[in-house]
């Protein structure tokens, strides 16, 4: 009797196991079967998962909400392969903390549009290609940006005048084969079919990859031109036309595939574009005027998609060119994410909110739940798209711990916060015993302080170039969180080491001048983005204020140690120019209270004046005066 009961129990366990397996298989196949049942007769099959239950939930879920005048966005196309054939899960940063989250942008009533254009400092009569469906949330809060004065060409362009300045025309050293990331055979044309699966869908846009005409490089998509332009000294050259074209691609190319990026506390998506380029999508979580609450720790703050966009433009204006191209974009969550993803974990998190908006939350370690869901209006969501760097299998990158990394602890402090001589210890440790790496860290410190970014825990370099190369400025989502507070502790590396490149110092002084004002340059640069206005006006004003604090910190260093020990000559200027700079740095502290010597200097440095004192005489009456250049 006992044996019979044991056998019956085993049979029962086996039956439960088989029923569970069958149920699991049915749940996996149900979306495909439902999609096949709703497909019009004669339409070929598709392996994409489509929730038909959502179609029945209401027309708002199933209807396309594309922008007026645009073709429908990427939906599930027939004939997709069963697995990805591109490297869509490439890591944008080897550190798992590079991430961001989202909320969508509200729409303004039509009456609010004139005020929006006014504080952006744009001529109301000028035409600007904008998405008609996108109306920013921000109204006219705070002071308005003044219209830029006419530039040399009469078009009022601050950026054009800035990039014509000699400081922005300094050439990099001649490049050898060891100085470029990729040695490209220019005779080989780009052929997307060489890398695609036989099952890969054909979009019919063969014109994007012209088979004839020009050189072979002309057949490369813009993301590939960006990759092959990387060298030992810069991510991209100053006047590379592929960068502007790449920014346009990020905002307009059809999205063909989406997957979640692994790692990180906040959700981010890897998107594959129609031209086979890849980009990291960080959705909007907070509106532009929302500041980080004062009781938030830097490591628990939300990341901001607009900070990623603004960081790219700020990096370019500072002439660092160490941030990969980033552009804003409005994404249709239904057609451009849900319908094209094959990530089941992502697809299963889509739902319709009580307000009838499309939402999803994905999977991550912290901000991925229904309480932190990303919701559209009704299914349009704003975000940033950052171009991927070359795949790690082609161009390895090395991750370095930032010596001035914060403790990421609620009570403990990092060593640099309690040891004023910490920099001396750092400079005795490779690779920081090399002047270039320390100077790169000072550039990154200034960059982070201007943004208010306290979250610089690691940085990366390309392995091929060893230690003699630039630092890549990745993961800038926690910048531009507070416009009302300047976090002076970010400047600690500069204050402890008292080192700066001459080119960086001169550019900072240039950007402090009224005719090259940093806030106006940023406003103009950001104006062309699809999700403009990117920054709240008070953040632009904070840039000018923080720039003055950086120059004051350098002036303190010069006063203590002298110009020769603080400023590293990377421009090859003569001693006369060095003397002029020393006098200017000292004047930044004492203004015009001391007599200054008549020192001859290059005309581009003194704003066209023959001597520094003559330049000073023309600027004595200006409030907030800074040294002439």
C-alpha positions in Angstrom: 0.0 0.0 0.0 2.8 2.3 0.9 4.6 1.7 -2.5 1.4 2.4 -4.4 1.1 5.8 -2.7 4.7 6.6 -3.5 4.2 5.8 -7.1 1.0 7.9 -7.3 2.9 10.8 -5.8 5.7 10.5 -8.3 3.1 10.4 -11.2 1.4 13.5 -9.7 4.7 15.4 -9.6 5.5 14.4 -13.2 2.1 15.6 -14.4 2.5 19.0 -12.6 5.9 19.4 -14.2 4.5 18.6 -17.7 1.6 21.0 -17.3 4.0 23.7 -16.2 6.2 23.2 -19.2 3.2 23.2 -21.6 1.9 26.4 -20.1 5.3 28.0 -20.5 5.5 27.1 -24.1 1.9 28.4 -24.8 2.7 31.7 -23.2 5.8 32.1 -25.4 3.9 31.2 -28.6 0.7 33.1 -27.9 1.9 36.5 -29.1 3.1 35.0 -32.4 -0.1 33.1 -32.9 -2.2 36.2 -32.2 -0.2 38.3 -34.6 -0.5 35.7 -37.3 -4.3 35.5 -36.7 -4.7 39.3 -37.1 -2.4 39.5 -40.3 -4.2 40.3 -43.6 -4.4 37.4 -46.1 -1.4 37.0 -48.2 1.0 38.9 -45.9 4.2 37.0 -45.2 4.9 35.8 -41.7 6.9 37.7 -39.1 8.8 36.4 -36.1 8.3 39.6 -34.1 6.3 39.3 -30.9 3.2 41.6 -31.0 0.7 41.8 -28.1 -2.7 41.6 -29.8 -4.3 42.0 -26.4 -3.0 45.5 -26.4 -4.6 46.1 -29.8 -8.0 45.2 -28.3 -7.4 47.5 -25.3 -8.2 50.6 -27.4 -7.4 52.3 -30.7 -4.9 54.6 -29.0 -2.5 51.7 -28.4 -2.6 50.4 -31.9 -2.8 53.6 -33.9 0.3 55.1 -35.3 1.0 58.5 -33.7 3.8 59.5 -36.1 4.7 63.1 -36.7 2.6 65.0 -39.2 4.2 64.8 -42.7 6.5 62.0 -41.8 6.3 58.3 -43.0 5.3 55.9 -40.3 8.1 55.0 -37.9 9.7 51.6 -37.7 7.1 48.9 -37.0 7.5 45.1 -37.0 8.5 44.3 -40.5 7.9 40.9 -42.2 10.9 38.6 -42.7 12.9 39.6 -39.6 15.5 37.0 -38.6 15.1 35.0 -35.4 18.1 36.6 -33.8 20.1 39.8 -34.0 22.8 39.8 -36.7 24.4 43.0 -35.5 26.3 43.6 -32.3 23.4 45.5 -30.6 24.5 44.7 -27.1 27.8 46.5 -27.3 28.7 48.3 -24.1 28.7 52.1 -24.4 30.9 52.2 -21.3 32.7 49.4 -19.6 31.5 50.7 -16.3 28.0 49.5 -15.4 27.0 52.8 -13.9 26.6 54.7 -17.1 22.8 54.9 -17.4 19.7 57.2 -17.5 16.0 57.1 -17.2 12.9 59.0 -18.5 9.5 60.7 -18.5 8.0 62.4 -21.5 7.8 66.1 -22.3 4.5 67.8 -21.8 2.9 69.9 -24.6 2.4 73.6 -24.4 -0.7 75.3 -25.7 -0.1 77.2 -29.0 -0.2 80.5 -27.1 3.0 79.6 -25.2 5.1 79.3 -28.3 6.1 82.9 -28.7 7.5 83.1 -25.2 9.5 79.9 -25.8 11.1 81.4 -28.9 11.8 84.7 -27.0 13.9 83.3 -24.1 15.8 81.2 -26.5 17.1 84.4 -28.1 15.8 83.4 -31.6 14.5 85.7 -34.2 10.8 85.0 -34.5 11.0 85.5 -38.3 13.7 82.9 -38.7 12.7 79.4 -39.8 13.7 76.4 -37.8 12.8 72.8 -38.7 10.9 71.5 -35.8 8.6 68.6 -35.1 5.1 69.9 -35.2 4.0 67.4 -32.6 6.7 68.4 -30.1 5.8 71.4 -27.9 8.2 71.8 -25.0 6.9 71.9 -21.4 8.9 75.0 -20.4 7.2 78.3 -20.3 9.0 81.6 -20.1 10.5 81.3 -16.7 13.3 83.5 -15.5 15.3 86.1 -17.5 15.5 85.8 -21.2 18.6 85.3 -23.3 19.5 88.4 -25.2 19.8 88.2 -29.0 23.4 87.7 -30.2 25.1 90.7 -31.7 25.9 90.4 -35.4 29.0 88.4 -36.1 31.7 89.4 -38.7 29.6 88.0 -41.5 26.5 89.9 -40.2 24.6 86.6 -39.6 24.7 87.0 -35.8 26.5 83.6 -35.3 28.5 83.4 -32.2 29.8 79.9 -33.0 31.0 80.9 -36.5 33.0 83.7 -35.0 34.4 81.5 -32.2 35.5 78.7 -34.5 37.3 81.3 -36.7 39.4 82.4 -33.7 43.1 81.3 -33.9 42.7 79.4 -30.6 40.3 77.1 -32.4 42.5 76.7 -35.4 45.5 75.2 -33.7 46.6 72.1 -35.6 47.2 68.7 -34.1 50.6 67.0 -34.8 50.9 65.1 -38.1 49.3 61.7 -37.8 51.1 58.4 -38.4 49.7 54.9 -38.7 50.2 54.5 -34.9 48.2 57.7 -34.3 44.9 56.6 -35.9 42.5 54.1 -34.4 41.8 52.3 -37.7 44.0 52.0 -40.8 41.4 51.9 -43.5 41.7 50.6 -47.0 40.1 53.4 -48.9 39.6 51.3 -51.9 37.0 49.1 -50.1 33.4 50.3 -50.4 30.9 50.0 -47.6 28.6 47.1 -48.4 25.9 46.5 -45.8 24.9 43.2 -47.4 28.3 41.8 -46.4 27.3 41.8 -42.8 23.6 41.1 -42.9 21.7 37.9 -42.6 19.9 36.4 -45.6 16.7 36.9 -43.7 17.5 40.6 -43.0 14.6 42.9 -44.3 15.3 45.2 -47.2 14.1 48.7 -46.7 14.4 49.8 -50.2 16.6 52.8 -49.5 19.6 51.7 -51.5 20.3 55.4 -52.2 21.9 55.7 -48.7 24.8 53.7 -49.9 25.6 54.9 -53.4 27.3 52.2 -55.5 29.1 54.7 -57.8 30.6 58.1 -57.7 33.2 59.7 -55.5 35.7 57.7 -53.4 35.0 54.6 -51.5 34.8 56.6 -48.3 31.8 58.3 -49.7 29.9 55.0 -49.4 30.5 54.8 -45.6 27.6 55.8 -43.4 28.2 58.7 -41.1 28.7 56.6 -37.9 31.5 54.7 -39.7 33.1 58.0 -40.8 33.1 59.1 -37.2 34.8 55.8 -36.1 37.6 56.0 -38.7 38.2 59.6 -37.8 39.3 58.8 -34.2 42.9 59.4 -33.5 45.3 59.7 -30.6 44.5 63.4 -30.0 40.7 63.7 -30.6 37.5 61.8 -31.1 36.7 63.9 -34.2 38.2 66.9 -36.0 36.9 70.4 -35.6 35.4 70.7 -39.1 34.5 67.1 -39.8 31.2 67.3 -41.8 30.3 63.7 -40.8 29.6 64.9 -37.2 26.8 67.2 -38.2 25.5 64.5 -40.5 25.7 61.9 -37.7 23.7 64.2 -35.4 21.1 64.4 -38.1 21.1 60.6 -38.5 20.6 60.1 -34.7 17.5 62.3 -34.8 15.9 61.0 -38.0 17.1 57.5 -39.0 14.6 54.7 -38.8 15.0 52.5 -35.7 15.1 48.9 -36.7 15.9 47.1 -33.4 15.8 47.8 -29.7 17.2 46.0 -26.7 17.9 46.9 -23.0 21.5 47.6 -22.1 22.6 45.5 -19.2 23.9 46.9 -16.0 23.3 50.2 -14.2 20.7 51.5 -11.8 18.5 53.2 -14.5 17.0 52.0 -17.8 18.8 52.6 -21.1 18.2 51.1 -24.5 20.5 50.1 -27.3 19.0 51.1 -30.6 20.0 50.0 -34.1 19.4 52.4 -36.9 18.5 51.7 -40.5 22.0 52.5 -41.7 23.3 49.8 -39.2 24.6 52.4 -36.7 24.0 51.9 -33.0 23.1 54.4 -30.4 22.4 54.5 -26.6 19.0 55.9 -25.8 18.4 57.6 -22.5 14.8 58.6 -22.0 13.5 61.7 -20.2 12.8 61.4 -16.5 12.6 65.0 -15.3 11.4 68.2 -16.8 14.1 70.8 -17.5 13.3 73.2 -14.7 13.3 70.5 -12.0 16.5 70.8 -9.8 18.0 68.0 -7.8 16.5 68.1 -4.3 19.0 69.4 -1.8 18.7 66.2 0.4 19.5 63.9 -2.5 23.0 62.3 -2.6 24.8 62.6 -5.9 24.7 58.8 -6.5 20.9 58.5 -6.0 19.9 61.4 -8.3 18.1 60.8 -11.6 20.1 61.1 -14.7 19.0 63.6 -17.3 18.8 63.0 -21.1 19.3 66.7 -21.8 22.5 66.7 -19.8 23.9 64.2 -22.2 23.0 66.5 -25.1 24.3 69.6 -23.5 27.5 67.9 -22.5 28.4 67.1 -26.1 27.9 70.8 -27.1 29.8 72.1 -24.1 32.7 69.8 -24.8 32.9 70.9 -28.4 32.8 74.6 -27.5 35.6 74.0 -25.0 37.5 72.4 -27.9 38.1 69.2 -26.0 36.1 67.0 -28.5 36.1 64.0 -26.2 32.3 63.3 -26.0 30.7 61.1 -28.6 28.0 62.9 -30.7 24.6 63.1 -28.9 21.3 64.3 -30.3 17.8 64.6 -28.9 14.9 62.8 -30.4 11.2 62.2 -29.9 10.5 58.4 -30.1 7.2 56.7 -30.7 7.1 54.1 -27.9 4.7 51.9 -29.8 6.2 51.7 -33.2 9.9 52.5 -32.5 10.4 50.5 -29.3 7.6 48.0 -28.6 7.0 46.8 -32.1 10.7 46.4 -33.1 12.1 44.9 -29.9 12.9 41.2 -29.6 13.8 41.6 -25.9 11.0 39.8 -24.2 11.9 41.2 -20.8 11.4 44.7 -22.2 8.3 43.9 -24.1 6.5 42.4 -21.1 6.8 45.6 -19.1 4.7 47.7 -21.5 1.3 48.7 -20.1 -1.4 51.4 -20.4 -1.6 53.9 -17.6 -4.8 55.2 -16.0 -4.3 58.3 -18.1 -4.4 56.2 -21.2 -0.7 56.8 -21.9 1.7 54.1 -23.1 4.3 53.2 -20.4 7.1 50.7 -19.8 9.8 50.3 -17.2 12.2 47.5 -18.4 14.6 45.9 -16.0 17.5 47.4 -14.0 18.7 47.4 -10.5 17.1 50.5 -9.1 14.6 52.7 -11.0 12.8 50.0 -13.0 9.3 49.4 -11.6 5.7 50.6 -12.2 6.4 53.4 -9.7 9.2 54.6 -12.0 7.6 53.8 -15.3 8.5 55.8 -18.4 5.2 57.1 -19.9 4.6 58.8 -23.2 2.1 61.6 -24.1 0.3 59.4 -25.2 3.1 57.3 -26.7 5.7 59.9 -27.6 8.7 60.0 -25.4 11.7 62.3 -25.5 15.3 61.1 -25.0 18.9 61.4 -26.1 20.7 59.2 -28.6 24.4 58.9 -28.2 26.5 57.4 -31.0 28.3 54.3 -30.1 32.1 54.2 -30.0 33.7 51.4 -32.1 33.0 47.9 -30.9 35.2 46.6 -28.1 36.3 43.7 -30.2 37.7 46.1 -32.8 39.0 48.9 -30.5 39.6 47.9 -26.9 39.2 50.5 -24.3 40.8 50.6 -20.8 38.7 51.8 -17.8 40.5 53.8 -15.2 39.4 54.7 -11.7 39.3 58.4 -11.2 41.8 59.4 -8.5 39.3 62.0 -7.3 36.4 59.5 -7.2 33.9 60.2 -4.5 33.3 57.7 -1.7 29.7 56.9 -2.8 28.9 56.5 0.9 26.5 58.5 3.1 29.0 59.1 5.9 32.5 58.3 4.7 34.7 60.7 2.9 37.3 60.0 0.1 41.0 60.4 0.8 41.3 63.5 -1.4 38.6 65.2 0.7 40.7 65.1 3.9 44.3 65.2 2.6 45.3 68.6 1.0 48.5 67.1 -0.4 46.7 64.3 -2.1 47.7 65.4 -5.6 51.4 64.9 -4.8 50.7 61.3 -4.0 48.7 60.9 -7.3 51.5 62.4 -9.4 53.9 59.8 -8.2 51.7 57.0 -9.4 51.7 55.9 -13.1 50.1 57.0 -15.4 49.7 60.3 -13.5 53.5 60.7 -13.4 53.0 61.8 -17.0 52.1 65.5 -17.3 49.6 64.8 -20.1 47.3 62.6 -18.0 47.2 65.1 -15.1 46.4 67.9 -17.5 43.7 65.7 -19.1 42.2 65.2 -15.6 42.3 69.0 -15.1 40.4 69.5 -18.3 37.8 66.9 -17.2 37.6 68.6 -13.8 36.8 72.0 -15.4 34.3 70.3 -17.8 32.5 68.6 -14.8 32.4 71.7 -12.7 30.8 73.8 -15.5 28.1 71.1 -15.7 27.9 70.4 -11.9 28.6 66.7 -12.5 29.7 65.0 -9.3 29.5 61.5 -10.7 32.8 61.0 -12.4 33.9 57.7 -10.9 35.7 56.2 -13.9 37.0 57.3 -17.3 38.2 55.4 -20.4 41.0 55.6 -23.0 41.7 53.6 -26.1 44.2 50.8 -25.5 45.9 51.2 -28.8 47.3 54.6 -27.9 48.6 53.6 -24.5 48.9 56.3 -21.9 49.7 59.1 -24.4 46.2 59.9 -25.5 43.1 61.8 -24.4 40.4 60.8 -21.8 37.0 60.0 -23.2 34.2 62.0 -21.4 31.5 59.4 -21.1 28.4 59.2 -19.0 27.4 62.9 -18.3 23.8 62.3 -17.3 24.1 63.7 -13.8 25.2 67.1 -15.0 23.0 70.2 -15.1 21.1 69.1 -12.0 21.4 72.3 -10.0 21.6 75.8 -11.5 21.3 77.5 -8.1 24.3 75.8 -6.5 27.9 75.6 -7.5 29.6 72.5 -6.1 33.1 73.8 -5.4 34.4 70.4 -4.3 34.4 69.4 -8.0 37.3 71.9 -8.5 39.4 70.2 -5.8 41.8 68.5 -8.3 42.5 71.8 -9.9 43.0 73.5 -6.6 45.3 70.8 -5.3 47.4 70.2 -8.4 47.4 73.8 -9.7 48.1 72.7 -13.3 46.3 73.6 -16.5 47.1 73.6 -20.2 47.8 77.0 -21.7 45.3 76.3 -24.6 42.6 75.5 -22.0 43.4 78.5 -19.9 43.3 80.9 -22.9 40.0 79.4 -24.2 38.4 79.8 -20.8 39.5 83.5 -20.8 38.1 83.9 -24.3 34.8 82.4 -23.3 34.5 84.8 -20.4 34.6 87.8 -22.7 31.3 89.4 -23.6 31.7 88.9 -27.4 32.3 85.1 -26.9 30.1 84.6 -23.9 29.8 80.9 -23.0 26.0 81.0 -22.3 25.2 82.6 -25.6 27.4 80.1 -27.5 25.7 77.2 -25.7 22.3 78.6 -26.5 23.1 78.9 -30.1 24.7 75.5 -30.4 21.7 73.8 -28.6 19.1 75.6 -30.7 19.5 73.3 -33.6 18.6 70.2 -31.6 15.3 68.5 -32.3 14.2 68.7 -28.6 15.3 72.4 -28.1 15.2 74.1 -25.8 17.7 71.7 -24.2 18.7 73.7 -21.1 16.6 75.8 -18.8 17.9 79.4 -19.1 19.2 79.5 -15.5 21.6 76.7 -16.3 23.0 78.8 -19.1 23.6 81.6 -16.7 25.2 79.2 -14.2 27.8 78.4 -16.9 29.0 82.0 -17.0 29.1 82.1 -13.2 31.1 78.9 -12.9 33.5 79.9 -15.6 34.5 82.9 -13.5 35.0 80.7 -10.5 37.4 78.4 -12.6 39.4 81.5 -13.7 39.5 82.7 -10.1 40.9 79.3 -9.0 43.6 79.4 -11.6 44.4 82.9 -10.6 44.9 81.8 -7.0 47.3 79.1 -8.2 49.3 81.6 -10.3 49.5 83.9 -7.3 50.9 81.2 -5.1 53.2 79.3 -7.5 53.9 81.5 -10.5 52.7 81.2 -14.1 55.5 78.8 -15.1 54.6 76.2 -12.5 50.9 76.4 -13.1 50.4 76.8 -16.9 51.8 74.0 -19.2 52.8 75.4 -22.5 51.2 73.2 -25.2 51.0 76.0 -27.8 54.7 76.8 -28.1 54.2 80.5 -27.4 57.3 82.6 -26.8 58.4 84.2 -23.5 56.7 87.5 -24.3 53.3 85.7 -24.5 54.1 84.0 -21.2 54.8 87.3 -19.5 51.6 88.7 -20.9 49.6 85.7 -19.6 51.2 86.0 -16.2 50.2 89.6 -16.0 46.7 88.8 -17.1 46.3 86.0 -14.5 47.5 88.4 -11.8 45.1 91.0 -13.0 42.3 88.5 -12.7 42.8 88.8 -8.9 43.7 92.5 -8.5 41.9 93.9 -11.5 43.3 97.3 -12.3 44.6 98.4 -8.9 48.2 97.8 -9.9 50.3 99.3 -12.7 50.9 96.8 -15.5 53.9 96.9 -17.8 53.8 97.6 -21.5 54.3 94.1 -22.9 54.0 93.3 -26.6 51.9 90.3 -27.4 50.3 88.6 -30.4 47.4 90.6 -31.7 44.9 87.6 -31.4 45.8 87.4 -27.7 45.0 91.0 -26.9 41.8 91.3 -28.9 43.5 93.3 -31.7 45.3 95.7 -29.4 49.1 96.3 -29.7 49.8 96.0 -26.0 48.1 94.5 -23.0 47.8 97.8 -21.2 46.1 99.4 -24.2 43.7 96.5 -24.1 43.1 97.0 -20.4 42.4 100.7 -20.9 39.6 99.9 -23.3 38.0 97.6 -20.8 38.4 99.4 -17.5 34.8 100.7 -17.5 33.2 97.3 -18.0 31.7 95.6 -14.9 32.9 92.1 -14.3 36.0 92.7 -16.4 38.4 89.8 -17.1 41.8 89.9 -18.6 42.2 90.6 -22.3 43.3 87.8 -24.5 
